[in-house]
């Protein structure tokens, strides 16, 4: 037990402390402007952290409104995309012959750039609601959904089909029906794969939410704020929103890891 | 052996079928978006609607041809259907909305006019020399509305802000006064020739890179000519490139009121800006007073100018000066760098990637508030080219 604890501590130090130390080093270099000298830039295009955090503090209310809009889009799209992806995975697992090839080709969807899908989604959702906020929210969510579907469908398919050796034969020898095998064997075996998919989808959902905001009809969101401020040469404010976007991504990823740790306790 | 070939065959079949399904899905996307974005069918449909017996119903859809600007703006804003591109192009629209006591929110308009065409946007932003031509005309890419649309002019409404100028950094101007003056002299000469011969200027622009059709280029040249030679009050401009004090001050005042900056340092800097912080008239005065274009040896001969948008007749003066050799005559080797989309011309000039730039005065003001030190050296467009366009009944 003690040995385990020591090992755990050592791992924590290497996996947490080093990155944190590196981060602190960067911030220190950044604030002391040594970083600017290193990469040959000025405090205008790369404002100092102090100023960036000052802006975040000054505009906390307005920033939160944008964060809320972005989070709704990212999480809404993530849920929709993951559900759809899982259903596709099940369909593929049931019709294995078709499914495998189909999924490979469906992964081509991931190659379509968001900037190409976003305007199409805007046009498709125009009749959905009279309120531009509602319909552009849906358009953005659909974009996020598309980017999250494929990762989930491929992983769900793998989780549902790549079973422990002989486990399926064992179930069959117990005379278990297809439904029972699905419920008792395939479904539980796919859970770790769901998290593998989410590890890809969660950051992707934030990125696609940010980018889809560029093209949305209704002006709101962290991504839109970044674009507006860069075009207006307000780099300090743009950086403030970039920091906020990073924080959203990190928090969501941390939440995912914690959830994974709790749900998969003792399984990995 | 035989079994293997059957599995192979079935695998190929599976792939083909799955491929076909994907292609169908894509095709579905294509057609549905195509019908939404292709202008001609919906245009003819609306034309039919107004001609059909149910015209009485269709007649109420849009605005009366005698409707006042105020009533149109109020109605469209009430429905939340005023459109603008945002990204620093929205201040005149917000000033107009405020003038009529309305909230300053607007819909984000795409760079095409499909939103206006399909009635998502009732009162759409358009530049007289670009989008308005596409809405009215029937050449390639046009929506053929002809006189079925009317416009609200920012100049007439008293909320005009000045647009295309020539600017550089204060440091570059101070270090290279001869280059700046010579560049202005040749550019102004190019503009003079272009506004006197818009047809030829359009052809020159088309030659240097056509983002639009030759017909639209010719339309653009005609409209740009009006902006260069008429001021915000509608009177003729005596000297091209003049920085009219009153119009500049109005631009600065509106900018202070409507440019919203989250950065408190930038916001207070914005409020403290005066005309002297954003423009320097001395280079233009020297350039326009000269008759021979001799200003002493230019300090820098290889220079570049960053355009605000794609290469077209909006920038015909520079292309004419290049094509006619006016830049060469003053000893300059000029490269014209086209913009487009999200290009930030202020950043490009500030960082020294290019020496000169064309931007809207409001963008320059925002950039200086943000910490840049840019200075305008000539004002090419003397009146606002921004209008709000709406459909009329009948």
Interface residues (C-beta under 8 A of the other chain):
Chain A: X44 X45 X51 X54 X55 X58 X59 X62 X97 X98 X100 X101 X102 X104 X105 X106 X108 X119 X120 X122 X123 X124 X126 X131 X132 X215 X216 X217 X218 X219 X227 X228 X229 X230 X231 X232 X233 X234 X235 X236 X237 X240
Chain B: X10 X11 X14 X15 X17 X18 X19 X21 X22 X29 X32 X33 X36 X37 X80 X86 X87 X88 X106 X107 X108 X110 X114 X115 X118 X120 X259 X261 X262 X263 X264 X265 X266 X342 X344 X346 X347 X350 X351 X363 X366 X367 X370 X371 X372
